[in-house]
Amino acid sequence: MSDVRVRPATLVDLRGIHDIYNEAVRNTTASYDYEPQDFACRERWFHEHEREGYPVFVATGPGERVLGWSSLSRYHDRIGYRFTAENSVYVAADCRGQGVGRLLLPPLIASARRLGLHVIIAAVDAENAASVRLHASFGFEKVGLFKEVGHKFGRWLDVLYLQLTL
């Protein structure tokens, strides 16, 4: 992964971000969406992040191919939650298990500190051991398990909540 670069995402990266997310929707329980999103939805998501000041990062490889992406998002709209954000980390299918996710979390944590956030929340499918290990390696602690709150691929899914207090 020495030729991988992590940087803030730009509009040019949206196609790669979009494709990685939609592959995860179709083939994994990393997202509980059932249908891939259209590109306009991803554009709205990106512009909302820009407007609200929440970061989006990409890990790029040779030819500026997007290998993975990460973001912070508003946790809840209520004012009392303004110091808490939820993170997302997605990696291209052919790059999983190669350390891309490990490169994408540090800039999120640094950004959260710069933004004056107090907590980052990660909601992870409980069977996604790689994501649980990744978050734990950066100090996220298990704080809750919601049993059978998701349903995808014909089965009930548990959501594990992890928290990093900054």
N, C-alpha and C positions, 0 to 999 in steps of 0.2 A: 504494500500500500504506500510505498515511498513516492509514487508518482501521483498520489491523490492530493488534491488541494481543497480546502474548505473555505468558503467565502459567502458573503451575503448573496442571497438569490436576487436575480433580476428578471424582468419580463422574458428575456431570451431563454431562461431556464424553465419556464412554465410547462412547456411540452414534456420535458423529462420528468418533472414533478408529477404532472398529470398522469403520464404513462405508468410511473412507479406506483402511484396510489391505486389506479384502476386495476393493475395486475394483482395487487394485494386484495382488493375487493373481490375479484373473480376467484382467487385461489387460496386465500388464507383467512384466518380469523383475527388478523391484526386490525381490521376494520369490520364493524358489524353492518356496514352497508351491504345491500344485496346487488345493487345495480351500479355499474361504473358511472361516474359523473361525466357530464358533458364539459367541454373545454371552457365554456362561458362561466360555469359554476366555479371552476378553478381560478379564472381571472378575477371574479368577484371576491373570492377568498383572499387572493393575493393583495388586491387593492384595499380590502378591509384591514388586513394586517398592516399595510403601509399607513393608512389613515390613523389607526389606533396605536401605532408605534411598536407593534409586536414583531420580533425578528423572524425571518425565514432564512435558513442557510442551506447551501448545497455542497455536496462533496462531488468534485468533478475529477475525471480521469483524462486520459489522452483524448485529444480532439474536443475537450470541454464537455464530454458526455457526462450527464448527471447520473451518478452512481447511487445517490441517496440524498435525502433531505430531512431537515428538522425544523420545527417551529415552536414558538410559544403562542398560546391563544388565551383569550379571556376565559377564566374559569366559570364565572357567573356574571350576569348583568348587574346584580344588586351591588350598591356602592360598598357595602361592608366586605366584599370579596376582592376589592381592587388591588390588594397586595398579594394575590394568589393568581398563578397562571397554570395552565395545563400544557404539557409538552407532547409533541408528536415526533417520532423518528421512524422513517421508512427507508428501506434499502432495496435496490433492484434485486430481483430474484437471483441473478447470476453472480451477485456480489455479496450475498448474505454469508455470514460466518468468516468474513475476511478482514474484519476490523473497521469497516466503514462507519457503523453505528458509534463505535468508540471515538471516532473523530468528530462526530456531529453533536455530541452532548456537551463538551466543554464550552463551545461558544454560546450555547443556550444558557448555561449556568452563569457565565460571565455577563451576558446580556441581562439576565434577570437581576443580577446584583446592580448593574448600572441603572436599571429601571426602578430600583428601590423596592423590588418585590421581596416578600418575606418567605413565600413557599412556592415550590413547583410540585404539581401533582401529575402523576402518570397513571392512567387507567389502562391496564394491560390484561389481555386475555390470560387467564390464570394458567393455561397450558403452554403459553409462550415462554418457555424456560430461558431462551436466549435473551429476550427482552428483560425478563426479571433479573437475570445475571448482570446484564449491561447496566441497568439502573442501580442495582446494589453496589456495583463496583465504583459508582460515583457518589455513594453515600445515601441513596434513596432507601427508605425503610418501609417495610410492609405495614400498612396502617388499617387495612380493611379488606374484607372479601365479601363480595355480593354474589350469592349463589343463584345460579340459573336465571340471571337477569337478561341474558342475551340468547338469541336463537339463530343459528345459521347452519347450513349444510345438514339439516334434519336433526340437530341435537341442541340441547341446552348448554349454555356456556356461562362460566363464572368469570367475574371481573375482579381482578386484584388491584387495589389502590396502593400506590407507592407515593411517598412524600419525601421531599428534600427541603429541610428548613435551612434557609440561608442565614 
